[in-house]
Amino acid sequence: MELSDFNVRRKCRHCEGSGRSSDIDHQSAGLWIWGYRKRAGLTLREVARRLGCSVAYLSDLEHGRRNWNEERFNKTLEAMK
Protein backbone atom coordinates (compact mmCIF):
# COMPACT_ATOMS: atom_id res chain seq x y z
CA MET A 1 0.00 0.00 0.00
CA GLU A 2 1.07 3.55 -0.59
CA LEU A 3 -0.40 7.02 -0.67
CA SER A 4 -1.74 6.68 -4.20
CA ASP A 5 -3.98 3.82 -2.99
CA PHE A 6 -5.95 6.15 -0.71
CA ASN A 7 -8.27 9.09 -1.20
CA VAL A 8 -6.15 11.61 0.71
CA ARG A 9 -4.35 13.17 -2.25
CA ARG A 10 -6.12 16.48 -2.52
CA LYS A 11 -5.07 20.03 -1.81
CA CYS A 12 -4.84 20.98 1.81
CA ARG A 13 -7.04 24.00 2.51
CA HIS A 14 -4.48 25.27 5.04
CA CYS A 15 -1.65 25.26 2.48
CA GLU A 16 -3.55 26.98 -0.32
CA GLY A 17 -2.54 30.59 -0.57
CA SER A 18 0.09 30.23 2.15
CA GLY A 19 3.02 29.66 -0.19
CA ARG A 20 3.39 26.10 1.08
CA SER A 21 3.03 23.34 -1.45
CA SER A 22 1.14 20.19 -0.59
CA ASP A 23 -0.83 17.61 -2.53
CA ILE A 24 -2.07 16.02 0.67
CA ASP A 25 -4.91 17.16 2.90
CA HIS A 26 -3.10 16.80 6.23
CA GLN A 27 -6.22 16.30 8.30
CA SER A 28 -7.66 13.63 5.98
CA ALA A 29 -4.35 11.77 5.90
CA GLY A 30 -4.00 11.98 9.67
CA LEU A 31 -7.53 10.77 10.28
CA TRP A 32 -7.01 7.87 7.90
CA ILE A 33 -3.72 6.88 9.58
CA TRP A 34 -5.35 7.18 13.02
CA GLY A 35 -8.16 4.83 11.98
CA TYR A 36 -5.75 2.37 10.38
CA ARG A 37 -3.59 2.35 13.52
CA LYS A 38 -6.61 1.81 15.78
CA ARG A 39 -7.95 -1.04 13.61
CA ALA A 40 -4.49 -2.65 13.70
CA GLY A 41 -4.57 -2.48 17.52
CA LEU A 42 -1.39 -0.38 17.70
CA THR A 43 -0.65 2.41 20.14
CA LEU A 44 0.87 5.76 19.27
CA ARG A 45 3.91 4.73 21.31
CA GLU A 46 4.42 1.51 19.34
CA VAL A 47 4.15 3.16 15.92
CA ALA A 48 6.35 6.08 17.01
CA ARG A 49 8.98 3.61 18.22
CA ARG A 50 8.87 1.77 14.89
CA LEU A 51 9.23 5.06 13.02
CA GLY A 52 11.94 6.41 15.30
CA CYS A 53 9.98 9.55 16.15
CA SER A 54 8.34 10.94 19.27
CA VAL A 55 4.79 10.15 20.31
CA ALA A 56 4.02 13.89 20.21
CA TYR A 57 5.24 14.17 16.61
CA LEU A 58 3.10 11.22 15.45
CA SER A 59 0.11 12.61 17.34
CA ASP A 60 0.59 15.96 15.61
CA LEU A 61 0.62 14.18 12.23
CA GLU A 62 -2.56 12.28 13.04
CA HIS A 63 -4.32 15.48 14.12
CA GLY A 64 -3.25 17.45 11.04
CA ARG A 65 -0.97 19.79 13.00
CA ARG A 66 2.06 18.69 10.97
CA ASN A 67 2.40 18.26 7.26
CA TRP A 68 2.31 14.89 5.57
CA ASN A 69 4.26 14.12 2.45
CA GLU A 70 4.18 10.97 0.37
CA GLU A 71 7.36 9.52 1.87
CA ARG A 72 6.22 10.12 5.46
CA PHE A 73 2.76 8.65 4.75
CA ASN A 74 4.24 5.52 3.16
CA LYS A 75 6.77 5.02 5.98
CA THR A 76 3.99 5.32 8.54
CA LEU A 77 1.92 2.71 6.73
CA GLU A 78 4.93 0.40 6.55
CA ALA A 79 5.56 0.83 10.29
CA MET A 80 2.02 -0.36 11.02
CA LYS A 81 2.37 -3.66 9.14
N, C-alpha and C positions, 0 to 999 in steps of 0.2 A: 504494500500500500504506500501511496505517497500523496502529496497535496493535490495533484491533478485528479485523484480519485474522489475527491470530496467537493461539496458545494460551498467552499469558503473562499473561492478565488474571485472576489469582487472588490471594488474600490472601498477603502475604509473612509467613512464619512469624516473622521477626525483628521485624516491626512490630506484630504482634498482642500486645496487652497492654502495649505500651510507650508508648501515648499517641500514637504516630505513626499517621497515616492513609495507607494505600497500598492501591490495588487491584492493584498489580503485584508479582509475585514477582521481586525484583531479580536473584536468581541465574539464574532461568529466562530473563528478558529479556536479561541480559548474555551468557549462553551462546548464546542464539539470535543476538544481534547479532555475537558473535565468529565463529560459524559462517558467517553471511551475509557478513561482511567477508572471511573466509578464502576462501570460494568465489568471491567477486568479485575475488580477487587483490590486495586493498588492504592496505596496512600501517597500523598504528596511527598512525604519523606522518602519513600522507596523509589519513586520515579526520579526525584531530585538526585538521590544518591547514584542511580544508574546513569544519569546525565552528567553528573559532576558539577551540579549547580546548587545553589541554596534553595531551601523550601520557599523562602520569601520571593525569590526570583520566579520560580515556577508558578507560584500563586498569582503573582502579578501578570504573568503570561495568560493564565487561565481566565483572569478577570478583565483582560483587555487593557491593562495598564502599561503593558510593554508591547513592543511591536514584534509580530511574527514575521519571519521570512520563510521561504520554501525550505531552506536547509534546516532551520531550527524546528519547523513543523515535522519534517521527515525524521529527524533525529529523535524527537519526542515520541513519535509513533513507534520507532524502532525500540526505544527504551521500554516501552510498555508491552512488548511481545514476550 
